[in-house]
């Protein structure tokens, strides 16, 4: 029996529907269930061919568990080794090398020193920093947000330099990005499953959270294809099998705003019934595909083009 597990926290609508949809297909030798974790022995697999991870970003114990499962043969969606190494600033850096438009962005040192450091720990950091040069490069209004993380936490819109210094003082030890504002005509959030299935959803980030999918942009076939190509390129290079990409269209050009969401929102109450039905079906079908392809005791992870090409000394793009 090839078991497909889903690892989740307080989320309920998607995990429940995902398990039910897989089991309703009645595929011989395939079954799905919520993952159960008890004692985790090093180098010993716990019996899942596939695990879909929805929570380990918040639970270090789960992340360690998933790495053990991966090294002993489980296909973990998404790759826990890559997810542990990735961040939003690197994503933007990679985008600049694979012909994906992104907002101008700089990374900032944390306002407060990390624990167990002192002034002497920052011998290589310029002081004072060239704030004016950064502000001239990015422009105002601008956005400041953590270089890692999500859920629209600690995101600030900044109108000028004084606003920047005021808000940056609130960020403590967080490492932040300062990013150009893209004044968009249209905005889309795009599911990508298995680096091949794409659903482009109208999205209005300026609405309250529960109303953000209440938007009705009407992209042309040409724009849909352009956005699909960008979404697939991003996910194939990063190696994510379950992700969302947010695209803001300015003067008809899709700018990738946020594309490091490997446990993206799939809650029925926020995404709506049609989007929910699509993501449940796509995720269930892809998990079954990975279970059927699973090879006992081998590396069943997905590795992105960035890692594969770098390891093989091939051109990046």
Wavefront OBJ file of the C-alpha trace (Angstrom):
o trace
v 0.000 0.000 0.000
v 1.347 3.445 -0.989
v 0.307 5.877 1.736
v -0.126 9.597 1.051
v -0.027 11.746 4.178
v -0.849 15.394 4.769
v 0.895 17.251 7.591
v -1.113 20.249 8.793
v -1.925 22.420 11.792
v -5.214 24.157 12.553
v -6.107 24.176 8.858
v -9.092 21.903 8.223
v -10.983 22.478 4.959
v -8.152 21.663 2.537
v -6.541 18.719 4.404
v -9.919 17.047 4.931
v -11.010 17.508 1.315
v -7.573 16.397 0.036
v -7.701 13.101 1.950
v -11.321 12.470 1.018
v -10.712 13.175 -2.675
v -7.782 10.773 -2.927
v -9.637 7.991 -1.150
v -12.788 8.578 -3.208
v -10.863 7.730 -6.371
v -10.476 4.138 -5.143
v -7.112 3.607 -6.816
v -5.733 0.171 -6.029
v -2.776 0.346 -3.645
v -3.231 4.062 -2.839
v -4.690 5.566 0.334
v -4.474 8.959 2.071
v -4.606 10.045 5.697
v -3.406 12.812 8.013
v 0.205 12.138 9.028
v 0.667 10.749 12.522
v 4.011 11.411 14.209
v 5.081 9.510 17.318
v 8.652 8.420 17.887
v 11.025 9.409 15.089
v 14.127 7.233 14.821
v 17.063 8.460 12.796
v 17.290 6.900 9.362
v 14.016 4.979 9.755
v 11.126 5.742 7.396
v 7.635 5.973 8.847
v 5.793 4.439 5.931
v 4.604 7.286 3.702
v 5.299 7.288 -0.022
v 4.231 10.956 -0.216
v 3.755 13.660 2.405
v 2.222 17.048 1.614
v 3.612 19.569 4.095
v 1.345 22.426 5.174
v 2.792 23.372 8.571
v 6.507 22.648 9.109
v 7.452 26.299 8.507
v 6.001 26.912 11.967
v 7.119 23.713 13.742
v 10.884 22.937 13.735
v 10.254 19.397 15.035
v 8.119 18.690 11.963
v 10.796 20.078 9.655
v 13.384 17.712 11.156
v 10.908 14.835 10.836
v 10.304 15.619 7.151
v 14.022 15.673 6.379
v 14.325 12.220 7.928
v 11.408 10.983 5.817
v 12.903 12.521 2.684
v 16.331 10.969 3.145
v 14.698 7.577 3.688
v 12.639 7.741 0.498
v 9.450 9.748 1.021
v 8.457 12.248 -1.658
v 7.900 15.340 0.499
v 5.929 18.156 -1.109
v 7.618 20.628 -0.905
v 11.278 19.604 -0.671
v 12.142 20.395 2.993
v 15.853 20.865 2.285
v 15.246 23.506 -0.365
v 12.494 25.206 1.599
v 14.837 25.484 4.579
v 17.423 27.256 2.412
v 15.108 29.516 0.418
v 13.947 33.073 1.119
v 12.158 35.889 -0.691
v 15.301 37.902 -1.397
v 17.001 34.942 -3.046
v 13.834 34.354 -5.080
v 14.065 37.898 -6.418
v 17.789 37.504 -7.122
v 17.084 34.337 -9.114
v 14.249 36.034 -10.999
v 16.647 38.695 -12.282
v 18.728 35.883 -13.858
v 15.873 33.959 -15.538
v 14.118 36.870 -17.257
v 11.252 37.315 -14.787
v 10.360 40.985 -14.089
v 10.451 41.825 -10.358
v 10.287 45.090 -8.378
v 13.566 46.786 -7.513
v 14.540 45.400 -4.093
v 17.283 45.762 -1.476
v 17.838 43.755 1.704
v 18.317 45.549 5.023
v 20.180 44.591 8.200
v 17.934 44.091 11.207
v 17.280 47.161 13.329
v 18.272 45.281 16.496
v 21.341 43.082 16.740
v 20.702 39.317 16.699
v 21.084 37.573 20.040
v 24.665 36.779 21.086
v 26.174 39.460 18.830
v 27.824 42.785 19.584
v 29.013 45.806 17.620
v 32.199 43.872 16.887
v 30.157 41.230 15.048
v 29.423 43.778 12.297
v 32.947 44.747 11.284
v 32.046 44.331 7.609
v 28.840 46.386 7.660
v 29.082 49.981 6.457
v 28.236 52.681 8.957
v 26.466 54.889 8.284
v 24.788 52.977 5.469
v 23.972 54.639 2.169
v 20.301 55.094 2.956
v 19.908 57.896 0.433
v 21.313 55.689 -2.322
v 18.845 52.926 -1.414
v 15.916 55.360 -1.336
v 16.900 56.835 -4.713
v 17.105 53.322 -6.195
v 13.764 52.112 -4.807
v 11.769 55.355 -4.744
v 8.723 56.186 -2.638
v 6.073 55.010 -1.977
v 7.764 51.705 -1.182
v 7.023 48.500 0.707
v 9.014 46.947 3.522
v 8.471 43.300 4.473
v 10.432 40.400 5.993
v 12.862 38.619 3.690
v 11.423 35.310 4.939
v 7.923 34.537 6.127
v 4.448 35.231 4.848
v 0.819 35.758 5.743
v 1.120 39.531 5.203
v 2.798 39.846 8.621
v 5.020 42.892 9.294
v 4.336 44.447 5.884
v 4.550 48.253 5.730
v 3.747 50.798 3.055
v 6.205 53.694 3.339
v 5.701 57.185 1.942
v 9.054 58.816 2.609
v 12.389 58.437 4.396
v 11.017 59.574 7.754
v 8.257 56.980 7.462
v 10.885 54.344 6.677
v 12.998 55.052 9.769
v 9.904 55.188 11.961
v 8.582 51.817 10.759
v 11.981 50.129 10.564
v 12.407 50.905 14.274
v 9.446 48.565 14.947
v 10.946 45.518 13.236
v 13.323 44.338 15.980
v 15.556 41.498 14.782
v 13.627 40.874 11.566
v 15.643 41.127 8.368
v 13.567 43.227 5.991
v 13.305 43.926 2.283
v 12.718 47.395 0.890
v 10.848 47.075 -2.382
v 9.620 49.319 -5.161
v 5.861 49.825 -5.309
v 4.328 48.457 -8.502
v 1.259 50.538 -9.285
v -0.743 47.877 -11.075
v -3.751 47.775 -13.367
v -4.432 44.094 -12.702
v -3.295 41.626 -10.056
v -3.369 37.825 -10.022
v -2.597 35.035 -7.592
v -1.610 31.844 -9.355
v -1.599 28.308 -8.004
v 1.075 26.040 -9.445
v 0.856 22.310 -8.751
v 3.515 19.849 -9.847
v 5.344 22.524 -11.856
v 2.784 21.983 -14.662
v -0.768 22.737 -13.475
v -1.505 26.476 -13.230
v -4.638 28.304 -12.118
v -4.606 32.079 -12.586
v -6.983 33.810 -10.168
v -8.038 37.455 -10.122
v -6.923 38.908 -6.806
v -7.212 42.295 -5.115
v -4.590 42.617 -2.340
v -6.010 45.990 -1.248
v -9.264 44.338 -0.137
v -9.797 42.853 3.346
v -8.350 39.342 3.484
v -11.688 37.528 3.076
v -12.533 39.607 -0.018
v -9.236 39.462 -1.887
v -10.476 36.859 -4.369
v -13.526 39.016 -5.095
v -12.014 40.561 -8.213
v -12.899 40.244 -11.870
v -9.930 41.111 -14.045
v -10.318 39.812 -17.598
v -6.888 38.953 -19.038
v -6.515 38.316 -22.741
v -5.359 34.934 -24.002
v -1.942 36.484 -24.651
v -1.660 37.758 -21.061
v -2.804 34.416 -19.681
v -0.084 32.643 -21.639
v 2.541 35.177 -20.576
v 1.603 34.741 -16.910
v 1.458 30.952 -17.204
v 4.960 30.891 -18.699
v 6.320 33.036 -15.846
v 4.643 30.905 -13.162
v 6.017 27.689 -14.655
v 9.510 29.133 -15.101
v 9.661 30.295 -11.485
v 8.479 26.999 -10.052
v 10.646 24.856 -12.299
v 13.741 26.813 -11.281
v 12.858 26.798 -7.577
v 11.606 23.212 -7.602
v 8.335 23.848 -5.779
v 5.507 21.386 -6.404
v 2.872 23.392 -4.515
v 3.221 27.159 -4.570
v 1.484 30.398 -5.410
v 2.897 33.238 -7.470
v 1.502 36.754 -7.227
v 1.732 38.845 -10.381
v 1.064 42.587 -10.673
v 0.558 43.909 -14.186
v 2.000 47.365 -14.789
v 1.754 48.673 -18.357
v 0.863 45.125 -19.378
v 4.058 43.627 -17.903
v 3.589 40.942 -15.188
v 5.886 41.638 -12.225
v 6.400 38.741 -9.814
v 5.670 40.256 -6.401
v 5.590 37.258 -4.089
v 6.449 33.747 -5.192
v 7.799 31.998 -2.109
v 4.548 30.516 -0.743
v 5.154 26.758 -0.515
v 2.310 26.318 1.980
v -0.111 28.667 0.219
v -3.587 29.530 1.415
v -6.053 26.891 0.247
v -8.826 27.500 2.741
v -12.344 27.322 1.338
v -13.459 30.431 3.223
v -10.796 32.636 1.641
v -10.198 31.233 -1.862
v -13.833 30.485 -2.749
v -15.500 27.299 -3.919
v -14.250 27.171 -7.529
v -10.618 27.808 -6.633
v -10.887 25.404 -3.711
v -12.291 22.626 -5.885
v -9.501 23.153 -8.420
v -6.652 23.065 -5.898
v -8.051 20.004 -4.106
v -8.381 18.082 -7.369
v -5.008 19.187 -8.737
v -3.166 18.448 -5.473
v -4.876 15.061 -5.022
v -4.150 13.978 -8.596
v -0.528 15.098 -8.372
v 0.036 13.373 -5.023
v -1.338 10.146 -6.502
v 0.994 10.550 -9.482
v 3.979 10.935 -7.152
v 2.882 7.915 -5.101
v 2.628 5.746 -8.213
v 6.114 6.887 -9.308
v 7.580 6.384 -5.821
v 10.684 4.181 -5.621
v 11.293 2.589 -2.247
v 14.373 3.886 -0.417
v 15.470 6.215 -3.227
v 15.540 10.012 -3.495
v 11.969 10.892 -4.447
v 12.299 14.654 -3.947
v 11.910 17.382 -6.552
v 15.010 19.489 -7.175
v 14.727 22.742 -9.124
v 16.646 23.773 -12.202
v 18.735 26.196 -10.158
v 20.149 23.376 -8.024
v 20.448 20.862 -10.866
v 22.153 23.236 -13.290
v 24.492 24.579 -10.627
v 25.494 21.051 -9.576
v 26.162 20.078 -13.188
v 28.028 23.334 -14.006
v 25.475 24.234 -16.649
v 24.380 27.745 -17.641
v 21.563 28.956 -15.416
v 19.320 30.169 -18.233
l 1 2 3 4 5 6 7 8 9 10 11 12 13 14 15 16 17 18 19 20 21 22 23 24 25 26 27 28 29 30 31 32 33 34 35 36 37 38 39 40 41 42 43 44 45 46 47 48 49 50 51 52 53 54 55 56 57 58 59 60 61 62 63 64 65 66 67 68 69 70 71 72 73 74 75 76 77 78 79 80 81 82 83 84 85 86 87 88 89 90 91 92 93 94 95 96 97 98 99 100 101 102 103 104 105 106 107 108 109 110 111 112 113 114 115 116 117 118 119 120 121 122 123 124 125 126 127 128 129 130 131 132 133 134 135 136 137 138 139 140 141 142 143 144 145 146 147 148 149 150 151 152 153 154 155 156 157 158 159 160 161 162 163 164 165 166 167 168 169 170 171 172 173 174 175 176 177 178 179 180 181 182 183 184 185 186 187 188 189 190 191 192 193 194 195 196 197 198 199 200 201 202 203 204 205 206 207 208 209 210 211 212 213 214 215 216 217 218 219 220 221 222 223 224 225 226 227 228 229 230 231 232 233 234 235 236 237 238 239 240 241 242 243 244 245 246 247 248 249 250 251 252 253 254 255 256 257 258 259 260 261 262 263 264 265 266 267 268 269 270 271 272 273 274 275 276 277 278 279 280 281 282 283 284 285 286 287 288 289 290 291 292 293 294 295 296 297 298 299 300 301 302 303 304 305 306 307 308 309 310 311 312 313 314 315 316 317
